[in-house]
Amino acid sequence: MTQESTVSPTVPGLVRIDFEESPEDMIPTNPGTTTTTPDGRTRVSGMVMEGRHESNIPHLVGTERLQGGTDFGPDGPGTMWLWWTIETRDAPDASGRPNGGGWEGVWFGDLTDFGANGTGRGFGLGTGIYEGGRYFSEGTFVDGRGTATGYILLPA
């Protein structure tokens, strides 16, 4: 996908940049607490993962941290929700030092096979030099690996 910059027709004064992204090498730093309900649902809460976040635009390349949980029925399909942050490594702050920006938001989706496959959506807001920015994505998980496409809106 080629990086595209256009003035957003939906939000005056914001520039839209399309992207592709994928979290890489996500390592669980806390597997969370797993419980099973009397009706056979499996729930995980307090899960934390960290890893690299890769994208075709520098605005989204950096370190990602995910915190969230899941709720699966006895036959496997279920839901997942995450709070996420991305600390960018290529974005300079006002003094020219790296990591002057980032993103934080939420992700939610429908998963099958206890998390190996599914779809989801993410929404977020910019921090630091991306303050006032907005993030939107749609993604898929296949065999536990996620990829997404979407766009960010940045002040013009």
C-alpha positions as CSV (number, residue, x, y, z in Angstrom):
1,M,0.0,0.0,0.0
2,T,1.3,3.4,-0.9
3,Q,1.2,6.2,1.7
4,E,-1.6,8.5,0.8
5,S,-2.1,12.0,2.2
6,T,-5.3,13.8,1.5
7,V,-7.4,16.4,3.3
8,S,-10.1,14.4,5.0
9,P,-13.5,15.1,3.6
10,T,-15.1,14.2,7.0
11,V,-13.0,16.3,9.4
12,P,-12.0,19.8,8.1
13,G,-8.5,20.8,9.0
14,L,-7.2,17.2,9.3
15,V,-4.9,15.3,6.8
16,R,-5.7,11.7,6.2
17,I,-2.8,9.2,5.8
18,D,-3.6,5.6,5.0
19,F,-1.5,2.7,6.4
20,E,-0.9,-1.0,6.8
21,E,0.4,-2.3,10.1
22,S,1.3,-5.4,12.1
23,P,2.3,-6.1,15.7
24,E,5.5,-8.1,15.7
25,D,7.0,-10.5,18.3
26,M,4.3,-9.8,20.9
27,I,5.6,-11.3,24.1
28,P,3.2,-11.9,27.0
29,T,4.6,-10.2,30.1
30,N,1.6,-11.2,32.1
31,P,-0.7,-14.0,30.9
32,G,-3.5,-12.7,33.1
33,T,-5.9,-14.7,35.1
34,T,-8.0,-17.4,33.5
35,T,-11.4,-18.5,35.0
36,T,-14.1,-20.8,33.8
37,T,-17.7,-20.0,34.5
38,P,-20.3,-22.6,35.5
39,D,-21.7,-22.4,31.9
40,G,-18.3,-23.3,30.4
41,R,-17.1,-19.9,29.3
42,T,-13.4,-19.2,29.5
43,R,-12.4,-15.7,30.6
44,V,-9.0,-14.1,30.7
45,S,-8.4,-10.8,32.4
46,G,-5.3,-8.7,33.1
47,M,-3.4,-10.0,30.1
48,V,-0.4,-7.9,29.0
49,M,1.8,-8.2,25.9
50,E,4.6,-6.1,24.5
51,G,6.5,-6.0,21.2
52,R,7.4,-4.1,18.1
53,H,4.7,-2.4,16.0
54,E,5.5,-2.2,12.3
55,S,3.8,0.0,9.7
56,N,4.4,1.4,6.2
57,I,4.3,4.9,7.7
58,P,6.8,6.2,10.4
59,H,3.9,7.6,12.5
60,L,3.1,4.1,13.7
61,V,6.5,2.4,14.0
62,G,7.7,1.7,17.5
63,T,7.0,-0.2,20.7
64,E,3.5,-1.5,21.4
65,R,1.9,-2.5,24.7
66,L,-1.4,-4.3,24.9
67,Q,-3.6,-4.9,28.0
68,G,-6.9,-6.7,27.9
69,G,-9.0,-9.8,28.1
70,T,-11.0,-12.4,26.4
71,D,-14.3,-14.2,26.8
72,F,-14.8,-17.5,24.9
73,G,-17.7,-19.8,24.8
74,P,-17.3,-23.6,25.4
75,D,-17.0,-24.3,21.7
76,G,-14.3,-21.6,21.1
77,P,-15.7,-18.5,19.5
78,G,-15.6,-15.4,21.6
79,T,-14.6,-11.7,22.0
80,M,-11.4,-9.9,22.9
81,W,-10.8,-6.3,24.0
82,L,-7.6,-4.4,24.4
83,W,-6.2,-1.1,25.6
84,W,-3.1,-0.3,23.6
85,T,-0.3,2.2,23.4
86,I,2.3,2.7,20.6
87,E,5.5,4.8,21.5
88,T,6.9,5.8,18.1
89,R,10.7,5.7,17.7
90,D,11.0,7.7,14.5
91,A,9.0,10.7,15.5
92,P,11.2,13.6,16.8
93,D,9.9,15.8,19.6
94,A,10.4,19.6,19.5
95,S,14.1,19.3,20.4
96,G,14.7,16.7,17.7
97,R,15.0,13.7,20.1
98,P,13.2,10.5,19.0
99,N,10.0,9.2,20.6
100,G,8.2,12.5,20.8
101,G,4.9,11.0,19.8
102,G,2.6,8.1,20.1
103,W,-0.9,6.7,20.1
104,E,-3.3,5.1,22.6
105,G,-6.6,3.6,22.2
106,V,-8.9,0.5,22.3
107,W,-9.3,-2.6,20.1
108,F,-12.2,-5.0,20.2
109,G,-13.1,-8.0,18.0
110,D,-14.7,-11.4,17.4
111,L,-12.3,-14.3,17.6
112,T,-12.6,-18.0,16.8
113,D,-10.5,-21.0,17.8
114,F,-9.6,-19.5,21.2
115,G,-7.9,-16.4,19.7
116,A,-6.1,-17.9,16.7
117,N,-8.4,-16.4,14.0
118,G,-10.8,-13.4,13.9
119,T,-11.5,-9.8,13.0
120,G,-11.4,-6.5,15.0
121,R,-11.4,-2.8,15.0
122,G,-9.2,-0.2,16.7
123,F,-9.6,3.4,17.6
124,G,-7.1,5.8,19.2
125,L,-5.9,9.3,19.8
126,G,-2.4,10.8,19.2
127,T,-0.1,11.9,22.0
128,G,3.0,14.2,22.0
129,I,3.7,15.5,18.6
130,Y,0.6,13.6,17.3
131,E,-1.7,15.4,19.8
132,G,-5.1,16.0,18.1
133,G,-4.5,13.0,15.8
134,R,-7.0,10.2,15.4
135,Y,-6.4,6.5,14.5
136,F,-8.8,4.1,12.9
137,S,-8.1,0.5,11.8
138,E,-9.7,-2.8,10.8
139,G,-7.7,-6.0,11.1
140,T,-7.7,-9.8,11.0
141,F,-5.9,-12.5,12.9
142,V,-4.9,-15.7,11.0
143,D,-3.1,-18.4,13.0
144,G,-2.5,-15.9,15.8
145,R,-0.8,-13.2,13.6
146,G,-2.5,-9.9,13.2
147,T,-2.5,-7.4,10.3
148,A,-4.5,-4.3,9.8
149,T,-5.2,-1.4,7.4
150,G,-6.6,1.9,8.3
151,Y,-5.9,5.6,8.4
152,I,-4.8,8.3,10.8
153,L,-6.0,11.9,10.8
154,L,-3.4,14.6,11.7
155,P,-3.9,18.3,12.2
156,A,-3.2,20.1,8.9
